[in-house]
């Protein structure tokens, strides 16, 4: 039982980490775009 829960938790964690990475990249791109827009 505990092993199944651990596997589910690891999958959820992996999904969260990949979502966080994608979100961070998008945020960085948007931030750079806004900075360039303001600078010009």
Rosetta constraint file for C-alpha pairs under 8 A:
AtomPair CA 1 CA 5 HARMONIC 6.47 0.50
AtomPair CA 2 CA 6 HARMONIC 6.12 0.50
AtomPair CA 3 CA 7 HARMONIC 6.25 0.50
AtomPair CA 4 CA 8 HARMONIC 6.27 0.50
AtomPair CA 5 CA 9 HARMONIC 6.08 0.50
AtomPair CA 6 CA 10 HARMONIC 6.12 0.50
AtomPair CA 7 CA 11 HARMONIC 6.28 0.50
AtomPair CA 8 CA 12 HARMONIC 6.22 0.50
AtomPair CA 9 CA 13 HARMONIC 6.04 0.50
AtomPair CA 10 CA 14 HARMONIC 6.05 0.50
AtomPair CA 11 CA 15 HARMONIC 6.17 0.50
AtomPair CA 12 CA 16 HARMONIC 6.15 0.50
AtomPair CA 13 CA 17 HARMONIC 6.14 0.50
AtomPair CA 14 CA 18 HARMONIC 6.25 0.50
AtomPair CA 15 CA 19 HARMONIC 6.12 0.50
AtomPair CA 16 CA 20 HARMONIC 6.01 0.50
AtomPair CA 17 CA 21 HARMONIC 6.18 0.50
AtomPair CA 18 CA 22 HARMONIC 6.28 0.50
AtomPair CA 19 CA 23 HARMONIC 6.03 0.50
AtomPair CA 20 CA 24 HARMONIC 6.02 0.50
AtomPair CA 21 CA 25 HARMONIC 6.29 0.50
AtomPair CA 22 CA 26 HARMONIC 6.22 0.50
AtomPair CA 23 CA 27 HARMONIC 6.05 0.50
AtomPair CA 24 CA 28 HARMONIC 6.12 0.50
AtomPair CA 25 CA 29 HARMONIC 6.23 0.50
AtomPair CA 26 CA 30 HARMONIC 6.16 0.50
AtomPair CA 27 CA 31 HARMONIC 6.02 0.50
AtomPair CA 28 CA 32 HARMONIC 6.17 0.50
AtomPair CA 29 CA 33 HARMONIC 6.17 0.50
AtomPair CA 30 CA 34 HARMONIC 6.18 0.50
AtomPair CA 31 CA 35 HARMONIC 6.15 0.50
AtomPair CA 32 CA 36 HARMONIC 6.13 0.50
AtomPair CA 33 CA 37 HARMONIC 6.09 0.50
AtomPair CA 34 CA 38 HARMONIC 6.14 0.50
AtomPair CA 35 CA 39 HARMONIC 6.00 0.50
AtomPair CA 36 CA 40 HARMONIC 6.12 0.50
